[in-house]
């Protein structure tokens, strides 16, 4: 019989932001980064980025300062929970409804 090659096949595409569509409208709470406390923003060095590493949707940039793409952020609060210096606060989405109209 022939040799099966199932174990050698893999997908060449990788998931990225927005693979599930623009899901920001699902959010009940919005993560807001306090840049005066955030380690990379405060130090100006590539350090920490726990928020970027733990974000399940990959919507936080690994830049200084980190930026959250709110069109795709679901508000799961994992970034806020994993931040070692509590630089991310979860704010009720209703506070932004009037401002963004």
N, C-alpha and C positions, 0 to 999 in steps of 0.2 A: 504494500500500500504506500501511497504517497505521504509526504511529510506535511503536517498541518502547520500553517504559518500564522495562526490566530494570535499567538503571543507576541509577534513581531510588529503587528499593525497598531498604529496609534493615530490620533487626530493631530493635525498640525496647527490647528487653531486654538487660541487660548481665550478664555472668557475675559471680558472687559466691562467697563462701566456701561450700563444701559442695555446689557444683554436681555434683561427682562422688560425693557421698555422704560419710558419715563414714569417712574413710580413715586416721585416726590409728593404727589397729591395724596398718597396714603398716609403720610406722616401726621402724627398727632403732636409730637414734640420735635423741635429743631435743635440740633447741636450747635452751640455758639462757642468759638474758641476765644479765650481771653489771651491775647497776644502778649500781655505783660507778664503772664505766668508760664506760658508755653515754652518748654525748654529750647527747641530750635529757634523760635522767634526771638526769645530773650537773649540767647547766647550768640545768635547769628551763625551757628555751626550745625552741620549735619549730625544731629544726635537725637536720641529717643525715637520719635516717630512711631510710638506704640499705637496711636490712633490709626495711622496708615496701615500698619501691619495687621491689626485685628479687624479692620473694617471688612465685613463679609461681602460688600458690594463693590469694593475698590473705588470709592468715590472721594477719597481724601488724597490730595497730592502729597508727594514727598518733596516738597519745596519749602523754602524759607520765605515767608511763613506758610504753614500748611493751609490749603484751601479746600473747602467742602463743596462738592457739586450738588446743590440742593434739588436739582431736577430729578436726580436718581437716588438721593438719600431717603431711606425709609424710616429713619428716626428710631432705629433699634436700640440705641443707647450704649452699644458695646464700646464705642470710642470713649465715651464719658466714663464708663466703668473701668476701662483699662489705662486711662491717663494717670501716670504716677504722681502728678502734681495737681490733679483736679482742675486742669485748665479748661475743660469742656463742661459747659452747663447746658442742660436740656431745658429749653424754653417752650412754653405752650405755643403752638402754631397760630392760635387765634390772635396773638399779639401782632402778627405780621399781616393779617388779612386786610386791614384797612390801608396799610402802607403800600402793599403791592397791588391792590385793587384788582 
